[in-house]
């Protein structure tokens, strides 16, 4: 007696939530008058492959196995690329991802292999009564005869085998993994020879077109071309699933880490609808900023409200906020938006003290009582404006030094800055020959002002235009200056023995108008361009800073000198291991025209050539390079190993200076200490001619 085991009818639903990371499902409505052919994959020949899994992999198109693991595949999604140039630029630095290069090279993306999604009502309880019975025949109900032969050939169980639960399930997987069926169910019939197994299949709907919803990053055209679905073919969940994986991977590669395909469904007209959620930033808020105004933080953000969340833009935004110097820590948190497709970006900051007060006093027999007062605020009333007042009084000449500076960083919404600086200072200077021997000691008084406008011209670039007027005056005071040296206002020849000064060694300073050629008013206009991609402007661990400047001084502006000064600098930073850094800096410069003494390039001292006197080398031409290896020692204390090279030459207006081009070098070690009044640097440099300790304040280059 023939017995038919009825199977439970199940709605033909293929759940593709695992393809999209969401719980959305689509209902496949089978066409009553359509008998599917297995030849709906991209490569008919692949279906004849004995290895079914290999055949499926080959049939998917544009996919190759990785390391022999069929669960991992690559998809060529280079055709999908963000059109946001800002994202592309930032990704090269903060994310170490060159999106343009990836697009040009058609770089593939690793994704998890997609399994076909289908429904089967088979259970162990339904199969148990037939376990061990001989399989007499197979058939596939719902496909053409040719397709049936191909499907049967790919089954794991063979005629004559004993039926097993795992065998039936494996056969269901073999059929279902073709990707074109929404339902696969076995019908087992007992016959005298054993059992007959019929696999009842329901085909996926036919797709005529594809439509996308919610996409703003990639165009409909780009997505449609990427999907590459041929009109009139049965929906293949494997092929479509991998394309969806590729879309998700492209979003993640381009920094849109919250974006994903949220769901797909086929309507009655055969249109495949693909829904995309891009993770829109609904609002940007702040927390922890008790003093700093919210707009001071949010105006630094590359990530904008109403746009998809992008990790590159957010990472760069955090860097810019931290580099303001107002905060000890900056963190970003994602909060739920008004609906699941939106997020709120909260920036949590830990404010630091931005005001400084410095008071100092001293006494010496030569200078008498001296005093220093300095007031500074880097975040004036929480606006981000900077103001500084420096005042010195005292000395034997009762000099009064002062400097007043003010910076307003945002004149408009394009980050145009305005800086004003007024100064008057009288300082004691030493002149050296090329080997570091002191030859003169004098005072120089400098008064003037400068006004600077800066403008953001790119994500990492700023241009500055500065107008400056300064007046340098030579002062020689026999009471306070050294007994050894030149008197630049006198002619050469030995002086009276009663005086305290040595001979001028034959240099005719007065006749040669030495003071007139080297001291006076310099009125100039300077243009400077800076590219700065450092992750931390105060203590960089990666990135670079490039700058070029041209200073044009002319009598047309009311000054006493005509010259052009060109300066170029490059700094590079590379992190080694976790917290060690290799830093490299190179500088070049040259001057065309008759430059005064005060505008010559100088080398020597803590900031350029350690192991040499401050400003020991001077000239109209200069080169300088520094290589440092920086490493932590304990908290707030770090060490550095360094080597410096450089030279400055061509001093036509300094007639006593031996004008020879040389190669100077030094090497040594130092420590850096973070103190409440700022970073302190102590270096010991071994130079070509001497050894020096250098003590200074300020951050590293």
C-alpha positions as CSV (number, residue, x, y, z in Angstrom):
1,X,0.0,0.0,0.0
2,X,1.4,3.3,-1.0
3,X,1.5,5.9,1.7
4,X,2.0,9.6,1.2
5,X,3.4,11.6,4.0
6,X,1.8,15.0,3.8
7,X,4.0,18.0,4.4
8,X,3.1,21.1,6.1
9,X,2.4,24.0,3.8
10,X,4.6,27.0,4.8
11,X,4.4,30.5,3.3
12,X,7.2,30.9,0.9
13,X,9.3,33.4,2.8
14,X,13.0,33.9,2.5
15,X,14.4,35.7,5.4
16,X,17.4,37.8,4.5
17,X,18.0,39.6,7.8
18,X,21.5,38.2,8.1
19,X,22.4,39.8,4.8
20,X,21.4,43.2,6.1
21,X,22.0,43.2,9.8
22,X,18.3,43.9,10.5
23,X,15.1,41.9,11.1
24,X,13.3,42.8,7.9
25,X,11.8,40.0,5.8
26,X,10.5,40.0,2.2
27,X,7.7,37.7,0.9
28,X,8.3,35.9,-2.3
29,X,5.1,35.5,-4.3
30,X,5.7,32.6,-6.7
31,X,4.5,32.9,-10.3
32,X,1.9,30.3,-11.0
33,X,2.7,29.9,-14.7
34,X,6.4,30.0,-14.4
35,X,8.6,26.9,-14.2
36,X,12.1,28.0,-13.2
37,X,15.2,26.7,-14.9
38,X,18.3,26.1,-12.8
39,X,20.2,28.1,-15.5
40,X,19.5,31.4,-13.8
41,X,23.0,31.8,-12.3
42,X,25.7,33.8,-14.0
43,X,27.5,30.7,-15.3
44,X,25.6,27.7,-16.5
45,X,28.8,25.7,-16.8
46,X,29.5,26.0,-13.1
47,X,26.3,24.0,-12.3
48,X,27.8,20.9,-13.9
49,X,30.7,21.0,-11.5
50,X,30.8,17.9,-9.4
51,X,31.7,19.9,-6.3
52,X,28.4,21.7,-5.6
53,X,29.8,24.3,-3.2
54,X,32.6,25.1,-5.7
55,X,30.0,25.3,-8.4
56,X,27.9,27.8,-6.4
57,X,30.9,29.9,-5.6
58,X,31.9,29.9,-9.3
59,X,28.4,30.7,-10.4
60,X,28.1,33.8,-8.2
61,X,30.4,35.9,-10.5
62,X,33.2,38.3,-9.7
63,X,33.9,36.2,-6.6
64,X,36.8,34.0,-5.7
65,X,37.4,31.9,-2.6
66,X,40.0,33.2,-0.1
67,X,42.4,30.7,1.4
68,X,40.2,27.9,0.3
69,X,37.5,28.9,2.7
70,X,34.2,29.0,0.9
71,X,32.7,31.0,3.8
72,X,34.9,33.9,2.9
73,X,34.7,35.6,-0.4
74,X,35.8,38.9,-2.0
75,X,33.5,41.3,-3.8
76,X,34.7,44.0,-6.2
77,X,32.8,47.0,-4.9
78,X,35.3,49.6,-6.1
79,X,32.6,51.0,-8.4
80,X,30.9,52.3,-5.3
81,X,32.8,55.3,-4.0
82,X,31.8,58.3,-2.0
83,X,31.7,61.6,-3.9
84,X,32.5,63.5,-0.8
85,X,36.0,64.9,-1.4
86,X,36.4,65.8,2.2
87,X,35.9,62.2,3.3
88,X,38.5,61.1,0.7
89,X,41.1,63.6,1.9
90,X,40.6,62.9,5.6
91,X,40.6,59.1,5.0
92,X,44.2,59.3,3.7
93,X,45.4,60.7,7.0
94,X,43.2,59.7,9.9
95,X,42.1,56.4,8.6
96,X,45.2,55.4,6.6
97,X,42.8,54.6,3.7
98,X,43.3,56.1,0.3
99,X,39.8,55.8,-1.2
100,X,40.8,57.2,-4.6
101,X,43.6,54.6,-4.8
102,X,41.2,51.8,-3.8
103,X,38.8,53.0,-6.5
104,X,41.5,53.2,-9.2
105,X,42.9,49.8,-8.4
106,X,39.5,48.2,-8.1
107,X,40.4,46.9,-4.7
108,X,38.3,44.0,-3.5
109,X,36.7,43.7,-0.1
110,X,36.5,40.7,2.1
111,X,33.0,39.7,3.2
112,X,31.4,36.7,4.8
113,X,30.0,34.4,2.2
114,X,26.3,34.5,1.7
115,X,24.1,31.4,2.0
116,X,20.8,31.2,0.2
117,X,17.8,31.9,2.2
118,X,14.8,29.6,1.9
119,X,12.2,27.8,4.0
120,X,11.9,24.1,4.6
121,X,9.3,22.4,6.8
122,X,11.4,19.3,7.4
123,X,11.8,18.1,11.0
124,X,13.6,15.1,12.5
125,X,10.2,13.8,13.7
126,X,8.9,13.7,10.1
127,X,12.0,11.9,8.8
128,X,12.5,9.4,11.6
129,X,10.0,6.8,10.3
130,X,11.9,6.5,7.1
131,X,15.4,6.4,8.4
132,X,17.3,3.3,7.1
133,X,15.0,2.6,4.2
134,X,16.6,2.2,0.8
135,X,16.3,5.2,-1.5
136,X,14.7,4.0,-4.8
137,X,14.5,7.2,-6.7
138,X,14.7,11.0,-6.6
139,X,12.6,13.7,-8.3
140,X,12.2,17.5,-8.2
141,X,8.8,19.0,-8.4
142,X,8.6,22.5,-9.7
143,X,11.4,22.7,-12.3
144,X,12.0,21.7,-15.9
145,X,13.2,18.1,-16.7
146,X,16.6,19.4,-17.6
147,X,16.9,21.4,-14.4
148,X,15.7,18.3,-12.4
149,X,18.5,16.3,-13.8
150,X,21.1,18.8,-12.8
151,X,19.7,19.2,-9.3
152,X,19.4,15.4,-8.7
153,X,23.0,15.0,-9.9
154,X,24.1,17.4,-7.1
155,X,22.4,15.6,-4.3
156,X,24.5,14.1,-1.5
157,X,22.4,11.0,-1.1
158,X,22.4,8.5,-4.0
159,X,20.0,5.8,-5.2
160,X,20.6,2.7,-3.1
161,X,21.7,4.6,-0.1
162,X,19.9,4.2,3.2
163,X,17.9,7.3,4.0
164,X,19.3,9.4,6.9
165,X,18.1,12.6,8.5
166,X,21.4,14.4,7.8
167,X,21.4,13.1,4.2
168,X,17.9,14.6,3.5
169,X,18.9,17.9,5.2
170,X,22.1,18.1,3.2
171,X,20.2,17.5,0.0
172,X,17.8,20.3,0.9
173,X,20.8,22.6,1.4
174,X,22.2,21.5,-2.0
175,X,19.0,22.5,-3.7
176,X,18.4,25.6,-1.6
177,X,21.9,26.9,-2.1
178,X,21.1,27.5,-5.7
179,X,19.6,30.7,-4.4
180,X,16.5,30.7,-6.7
181,X,14.1,28.9,-4.4
182,X,12.1,30.3,-1.6
183,X,10.9,26.9,-0.3
184,X,12.3,23.4,-0.4
185,X,10.4,20.5,1.2
186,X,10.8,16.7,0.9
187,X,7.9,14.4,0.1
188,X,8.7,10.8,1.0
189,X,6.7,8.0,-0.5
190,X,7.1,4.4,0.6
191,X,7.2,2.0,-2.4
192,X,8.1,-1.8,-2.5
193,X,11.7,-1.0,-3.4
194,X,12.1,1.4,-0.5
195,X,11.3,5.0,-0.6
196,X,10.9,7.6,-3.2
197,X,12.0,11.2,-2.3
198,X,10.4,14.1,-4.1
199,X,11.7,17.6,-3.3
200,X,8.9,20.1,-3.8
201,X,10.4,23.6,-4.6
202,X,8.9,27.0,-4.9
203,X,10.7,29.5,-7.0
204,X,11.6,33.1,-6.1
205,X,9.8,35.9,-7.9
206,X,11.0,37.2,-11.3
207,X,12.8,40.5,-11.1
208,X,12.4,43.1,-13.9
209,X,14.0,46.1,-12.2
210,X,15.6,47.4,-9.1
211,X,14.9,50.5,-7.0
212,X,16.8,52.0,-4.1
213,X,15.4,54.0,-1.2
214,X,17.3,56.0,1.4
215,X,20.6,56.3,-0.4
216,X,22.4,59.7,-0.6
217,X,26.1,58.6,-0.7
218,X,25.9,56.4,-3.7
219,X,23.7,57.3,-6.7
220,X,20.9,55.1,-8.0
221,X,22.8,54.6,-11.2
222,X,26.0,53.4,-9.4
223,X,24.0,51.0,-7.2
224,X,22.0,49.7,-10.1
225,X,25.1,49.1,-12.2
226,X,26.7,47.4,-9.2
227,X,23.8,45.1,-8.6
228,X,23.8,44.0,-12.3
229,X,20.5,42.2,-12.2
230,X,19.2,41.1,-15.6
231,X,15.5,41.8,-16.2
232,X,13.3,38.7,-16.4
233,X,15.4,36.4,-14.3
234,X,14.4,34.8,-11.1
235,X,15.7,36.4,-7.9
236,X,18.8,34.7,-6.8
237,X,19.3,35.3,-3.1
238,X,22.9,34.3,-3.1
239,X,23.9,36.7,-5.9
240,X,21.7,39.5,-4.4
241,X,23.0,38.7,-0.9
242,X,26.6,39.1,-1.9
243,X,25.8,42.4,-3.7
244,X,24.2,43.6,-0.5
245,X,27.3,42.5,1.4
246,X,29.3,44.5,-1.1
247,X,27.2,47.6,-0.6
248,X,27.5,47.3,3.2
249,X,31.3,46.8,2.9
250,X,31.6,49.9,0.6
251,X,29.8,52.0,3.1
252,X,32.1,50.8,5.9
253,X,35.2,51.3,3.8
254,X,34.2,54.9,3.0
255,X,33.6,55.5,6.7
256,X,29.8,55.3,6.9
257,X,29.9,52.6,9.6
258,X,26.2,53.0,10.6
259,X,25.0,52.6,7.0
260,X,23.6,49.3,5.8
261,X,20.9,47.7,3.6
262,X,17.9,47.5,5.9
263,X,15.6,45.4,3.8
264,X,14.6,44.1,0.4
265,X,11.3,43.1,-1.2
266,X,9.8,42.4,-4.6
267,X,6.5,44.0,-5.5
268,X,3.8,42.7,-7.8
269,X,5.4,44.5,-10.8
270,X,8.6,42.6,-10.3
271,X,10.6,45.5,-8.9
272,X,13.2,44.6,-6.3
273,X,13.2,47.4,-3.7
274,X,16.4,47.8,-1.7
275,X,16.0,49.9,1.5
276,X,19.1,51.6,2.8
277,X,19.6,53.2,6.2
278,X,22.6,55.6,6.2
279,X,22.7,56.5,9.9
280,X,21.9,60.2,9.8
281,X,23.3,62.5,12.5
282,X,20.2,64.1,13.9
283,X,22.1,66.5,16.2
284,X,25.5,67.3,17.6
285,X,25.5,68.1,21.3
286,X,28.2,68.8,23.9
287,X,28.8,67.8,27.5
288,X,31.3,68.9,30.1
289,X,32.0,72.3,28.7
290,X,31.3,74.5,31.6
291,X,33.3,77.5,30.3
292,X,33.7,76.9,26.6
293,X,30.7,77.8,24.5
294,X,29.1,75.0,22.5
295,X,29.6,76.7,19.1
296,X,33.3,76.8,19.8
297,X,33.3,73.0,19.8
298,X,30.8,72.3,17.1
299,X,32.2,74.7,14.6
300,X,35.3,72.6,14.5
301,X,33.3,69.5,13.4
302,X,33.7,68.2,9.9
303,X,30.7,65.9,10.6
304,X,27.6,67.9,10.0
305,X,24.0,67.6,11.2
306,X,21.6,66.0,8.8
307,X,24.4,64.0,7.1
308,X,25.3,60.3,7.4
309,X,27.6,59.5,10.3
310,X,31.2,59.1,9.0
311,X,34.0,57.7,11.2
312,X,36.7,59.6,9.3
313,X,34.9,62.9,9.7
314,X,34.2,62.3,13.3
315,X,37.8,61.2,14.1
316,X,39.2,64.3,12.4
317,X,36.6,66.5,14.3
318,X,37.8,65.1,17.6
319,X,41.4,65.9,16.6
320,X,40.5,69.5,15.8
321,X,38.6,70.0,19.1
322,X,41.5,68.5,21.1
323,X,44.0,70.7,19.2
324,X,42.2,73.8,20.4
325,X,44.2,73.3,23.6
326,X,41.2,73.9,25.9
327,X,40.6,70.3,26.9
328,X,42.5,67.4,28.6
329,X,40.2,64.8,27.0
330,X,37.7,64.7,24.2
331,X,35.3,61.7,23.6
332,X,32.4,61.1,21.3
333,X,29.3,59.1,22.2
334,X,26.4,57.9,20.0
335,X,23.0,58.4,21.5
336,X,19.6,57.2,20.1
337,X,17.9,59.6,17.7
338,X,14.2,60.2,17.2
339,X,14.0,57.0,15.2
340,X,16.2,53.9,14.7
341,X,17.7,55.3,11.5
342,X,19.1,58.4,13.3
343,X,21.7,59.1,16.0
344,X,22.7,62.0,18.2
345,X,26.4,62.8,18.4
346,X,27.5,63.9,21.9
347,X,31.0,65.4,22.4
348,X,32.1,64.9,26.0
349,X,35.0,67.2,27.0
350,X,37.2,67.6,30.1
351,X,38.2,71.3,30.3
352,X,41.6,72.4,31.4
353,X,42.8,75.7,32.8
354,X,43.6,78.0,29.9
355,X,44.6,81.2,31.8
356,X,48.2,81.9,33.0
357,X,49.6,84.4,35.4
358,X,53.4,84.8,35.7
359,X,55.1,87.1,38.1
360,X,58.8,87.3,38.6
361,X,61.5,89.6,40.0
362,X,65.2,89.7,40.2
363,X,68.2,91.8,41.3
364,X,71.8,92.1,40.2
365,X,74.5,94.7,40.7
366,X,74.7,95.4,37.0
367,X,71.0,95.6,36.2
368,X,69.5,96.4,39.6
369,X,65.9,95.4,40.2
370,X,63.9,93.8,37.4
371,X,60.4,92.5,37.3
372,X,58.2,90.5,34.9
373,X,54.4,90.2,34.7
374,X,52.6,88.1,32.1
375,X,48.9,87.5,31.8
376,X,47.4,85.1,29.2
377,X,44.1,83.5,28.4
378,X,43.7,81.1,25.5
379,X,40.0,80.8,25.8
380,X,38.7,84.2,26.6
381,X,35.3,84.0,28.2
382,X,34.8,80.7,26.5
383,X,34.9,82.2,23.0
384,X,38.1,80.6,21.8
385,X,39.8,84.0,21.5
386,X,43.4,84.3,22.8
387,X,44.9,87.3,24.5
388,X,48.3,87.8,26.1
389,X,50.0,90.7,27.9
390,X,53.8,90.5,28.7
391,X,55.5,93.3,30.6
392,X,59.1,93.7,31.9
393,X,60.5,96.6,33.8
394,X,63.9,97.4,35.3
395,X,67.6,97.1,34.5
396,X,70.3,99.8,34.6
397,X,68.6,101.6,31.7
398,X,65.1,101.3,33.3
399,X,63.9,99.7,30.1
400,X,60.2,98.8,29.7
401,X,59.5,95.7,27.6
402,X,56.0,94.9,26.6
403,X,54.0,92.7,24.2
404,X,50.3,92.7,23.6
405,X,48.7,90.1,21.4
406,X,45.2,89.1,20.4
407,X,43.8,86.4,18.2
408,X,40.2,86.0,17.0
409,X,40.1,82.6,15.3
410,X,36.7,82.8,13.6
411,X,35.7,86.0,11.9
412,X,33.3,84.2,9.7
413,X,32.0,80.7,9.0
414,X,35.1,79.9,6.9
415,X,37.5,80.0,9.9
416,X,39.1,83.3,8.9
417,X,41.3,84.4,11.7
418,X,42.6,87.8,12.8
419,X,45.7,88.3,14.8
420,X,47.2,91.6,16.2
421,X,50.5,91.9,17.9
422,X,52.2,95.0,19.3
423,X,55.6,94.9,20.9
424,X,58.5,96.9,22.3
425,X,61.5,95.2,23.7
426,X,65.1,96.0,24.6
427,X,67.4,92.9,24.9
428,X,71.0,92.2,25.3
429,X,72.6,90.4,22.3
430,X,75.9,88.6,21.8
431,X,77.6,88.3,18.4
432,X,79.7,85.3,17.7
433,X,82.1,84.3,15.0
434,X,81.5,81.0,13.1
435,X,83.3,79.0,15.8
436,X,81.3,80.4,18.6
437,X,83.7,82.9,20.0
438,X,82.0,86.0,21.4
439,X,83.1,89.2,19.5
440,X,80.5,91.8,20.6
441,X,77.9,92.5,23.1
442,X,75.3,95.2,22.7
443,X,71.6,96.1,23.3
444,X,69.0,96.2,20.6
445,X,65.6,97.9,20.9
446,X,62.8,96.6,18.7
447,X,59.4,98.2,18.4
448,X,56.6,97.5,16.0
449,X,53.4,95.7,15.3
450,X,52.0,93.1,12.9
451,X,48.5,92.2,11.7
452,X,47.8,88.8,10.3
453,X,44.8,87.3,8.5
454,X,44.5,83.5,8.2
455,X,42.1,81.6,6.0
456,X,41.2,77.9,5.9
457,X,41.9,76.9,2.2
458,X,41.6,73.1,2.6
459,X,41.0,70.5,5.3
460,X,44.6,70.6,6.3
461,X,45.8,73.9,4.7
462,X,45.7,77.5,5.9
463,X,47.0,80.6,4.2
464,X,48.2,83.6,6.2
465,X,48.8,87.2,5.1
466,X,50.8,89.3,7.5
467,X,51.6,93.0,7.5
468,X,54.5,93.9,9.8
469,X,56.3,97.1,10.7
470,X,59.3,96.9,13.0
471,X,62.1,99.2,13.9
472,X,65.5,97.8,15.2
473,X,67.8,100.2,16.9
474,X,71.4,99.6,17.9
475,X,72.4,100.6,21.4
476,X,75.9,100.3,22.9
477,X,76.2,101.2,26.6
478,X,79.8,101.0,27.9
479,X,78.5,100.7,31.5
480,X,76.5,97.5,30.9
481,X,78.1,95.9,27.9
482,X,81.2,93.6,27.9
483,X,84.7,95.0,27.9
484,X,85.4,92.9,24.9
485,X,83.8,93.6,21.6
486,X,83.2,96.0,18.7
487,X,81.7,99.5,18.9
488,X,79.7,99.5,15.7
489,X,79.3,103.2,15.7
490,X,83.0,103.9,15.6
491,X,85.7,103.6,13.0
492,X,88.4,101.0,13.2
493,X,91.7,101.3,14.8
494,X,92.8,100.9,18.4
495,X,91.1,103.1,21.1
496,X,92.7,104.8,23.9
497,X,94.2,102.5,26.4
498,X,92.2,104.2,29.2
499,X,88.9,102.9,27.7
500,X,87.6,99.6,28.5
501,X,87.2,98.4,24.9
502,X,89.7,96.5,22.8
503,X,90.6,97.6,19.3
504,X,88.1,97.4,16.5
505,X,90.6,95.2,14.6
506,X,90.8,97.5,11.6
507,X,87.1,97.3,10.6
508,X,85.8,100.7,9.4
509,X,82.3,100.4,10.9
510,X,81.4,104.0,10.7
511,X,82.7,104.6,7.2
512,X,81.0,101.5,5.9
513,X,77.7,102.5,7.5
514,X,77.5,99.2,9.3
515,X,74.6,100.4,11.6
516,X,72.7,101.9,8.7
517,X,72.9,98.7,6.7
518,X,71.8,96.4,9.6
519,X,69.5,98.4,11.8
520,X,66.4,100.4,10.9
521,X,62.7,100.0,10.0
522,X,61.6,96.9,8.1
523,X,58.1,97.1,6.6
524,X,57.0,93.9,5.0
525,X,54.2,91.7,3.7
526,X,54.4,88.0,4.3
527,X,52.4,85.2,2.7
528,X,52.6,81.8,4.3
529,X,50.9,78.5,3.4
530,X,50.7,75.6,5.9
531,X,49.7,72.0,5.5
532,X,49.2,70.3,8.9
533,X,47.8,66.8,9.2
534,X,49.4,66.1,12.7
535,X,47.2,64.1,15.0
536,X,48.2,66.3,17.9
537,X,49.8,69.7,17.4
538,X,51.3,69.7,20.9
539,X,52.8,66.3,20.8
540,X,52.5,64.7,17.4
541,X,52.8,60.9,16.9
542,X,51.8,60.8,13.2
543,X,51.1,63.1,10.3
544,X,53.1,65.9,8.8
545,X,53.4,69.6,8.7
546,X,54.6,71.5,5.6
547,X,55.0,75.2,5.3
548,X,56.3,77.8,2.8
549,X,56.6,81.5,3.3
550,X,57.6,84.5,1.3
551,X,58.4,87.8,3.0
552,X,58.6,90.9,0.8
553,X,60.2,94.0,2.4
554,X,60.3,97.2,0.4
555,X,60.9,100.9,0.8
556,X,57.6,101.4,-1.0
557,X,55.9,100.5,2.3
558,X,58.0,103.1,4.1
559,X,60.8,100.9,5.3
560,X,64.6,101.2,5.0
561,X,65.3,97.9,3.2
562,X,64.4,96.0,0.0
563,X,64.6,92.2,0.1
564,X,62.7,89.0,-0.4
565,X,63.0,86.2,2.1
566,X,61.9,82.6,1.2
567,X,61.5,79.9,3.9
568,X,60.4,76.3,3.6
569,X,59.9,73.7,6.3
570,X,58.8,70.0,6.5
571,X,58.1,67.9,9.6
572,X,57.2,64.2,9.6
573,X,56.1,62.0,12.5
574,X,56.0,58.2,12.6
575,X,54.8,56.2,15.6
576,X,57.0,53.2,16.6
577,X,55.3,50.5,18.6
578,X,52.9,51.9,21.1
579,X,54.2,55.2,22.4
580,X,57.6,55.9,20.7
581,X,57.9,58.4,17.9
582,X,60.4,59.2,15.2
583,X,60.3,62.9,14.3
584,X,62.1,64.5,11.4
585,X,62.3,68.2,10.5
586,X,64.0,69.9,7.6
587,X,64.3,73.6,6.8
588,X,65.8,75.7,4.0
589,X,65.8,79.4,3.4
590,X,67.4,82.1,1.3
591,X,67.2,85.9,1.0
592,X,67.4,88.0,-2.2
593,X,68.4,91.6,-1.7
594,X,70.1,93.6,1.0
595,X,68.8,92.1,4.3
596,X,69.5,93.8,7.6
597,X,71.2,91.9,10.4
598,X,67.9,91.3,12.3
599,X,66.4,89.5,9.3
600,X,69.2,87.0,8.6
601,X,68.6,83.4,9.2
602,X,70.1,82.2,12.5
603,X,71.1,78.7,13.7
604,X,72.3,77.5,17.0
605,X,70.7,76.8,20.3
606,X,67.8,74.7,21.7
607,X,65.5,75.0,18.7
608,X,67.8,74.5,15.8
609,X,71.4,73.3,16.3
610,X,72.1,72.0,19.8
611,X,75.7,72.1,21.1
612,X,76.1,75.6,19.6
613,X,75.6,79.1,21.1
614,X,72.2,80.7,20.5
615,X,72.2,82.3,17.0
616,X,75.8,81.4,16.5
617,X,75.5,81.0,12.7
618,X,73.9,83.7,10.5
619,X,73.4,84.2,6.9
620,X,71.2,84.9,3.9
621,X,71.2,81.2,3.1
622,X,70.4,78.4,5.5
623,X,69.7,74.7,5.8
624,X,68.9,72.7,8.9
625,X,67.6,69.2,9.7
626,X,66.8,67.4,12.9
627,X,66.1,63.8,13.6
628,X,64.7,62.8,17.0
629,X,63.7,59.5,18.7
630,X,61.2,60.2,21.4
631,X,60.2,57.7,24.1
632,X,58.3,57.8,27.4
633,X,60.2,57.4,30.7
634,X,57.5,57.9,33.4
635,X,54.3,59.8,33.6
636,X,54.8,63.4,32.3
637,X,58.5,62.7,31.6
638,X,59.9,61.6,28.3
639,X,63.3,61.3,26.7
640,X,64.8,62.1,23.4
641,X,67.9,61.1,21.4
642,X,68.7,63.6,18.6
643,X,71.0,64.7,15.9
644,X,71.1,68.1,14.2
645,X,72.8,69.3,11.1
646,X,72.9,72.7,9.3
647,X,74.6,75.8,8.3
648,X,74.0,79.5,7.6
649,X,76.2,81.7,5.3
650,X,76.4,84.7,3.0
651,X,76.6,87.7,5.4
652,X,77.6,90.5,3.1
653,X,76.6,93.3,5.6
654,X,78.5,91.8,8.5
655,X,82.0,92.6,7.5
656,X,83.7,91.0,10.5
657,X,82.0,87.7,10.2
658,X,84.0,85.0,8.4
659,X,81.7,84.2,5.6
660,X,82.3,80.5,4.8
661,X,79.8,77.8,4.1
662,X,80.4,74.9,6.4
663,X,78.8,71.7,7.6
664,X,77.8,71.8,11.2
665,X,76.5,68.9,13.2
666,X,75.6,67.8,16.7
667,X,74.1,64.9,18.6
668,X,72.9,64.3,22.1
669,X,70.1,63.5,24.4
670,X,67.5,65.3,26.5
671,X,64.4,65.1,28.7
672,X,60.9,66.6,28.4
673,X,58.9,67.3,31.5
674,X,55.3,68.5,31.6
675,X,54.9,71.0,34.4
676,X,51.9,73.2,35.6
677,X,53.5,76.2,33.8
678,X,54.1,74.2,30.5
679,X,56.5,71.8,29.0
680,X,60.2,72.1,30.0
681,X,63.0,70.9,27.8
682,X,66.6,70.1,28.9
683,X,69.1,68.9,26.2
684,X,72.8,68.2,26.1
685,X,74.3,68.6,22.7
686,X,77.8,67.7,21.5
687,X,78.7,69.9,18.6
688,X,81.5,70.1,16.1
689,X,83.4,72.6,18.3
690,X,81.9,72.5,21.7
691,X,79.4,70.9,24.1
692,X,76.3,72.7,25.5
693,X,73.4,72.3,27.9
694,X,70.2,73.9,26.6
695,X,67.3,74.7,28.9
696,X,64.0,76.0,27.3
697,X,60.3,76.2,27.6
698,X,57.7,75.1,25.0
699,X,56.5,72.1,23.0
700,X,58.6,70.0,20.7
701,X,58.6,70.7,17.0
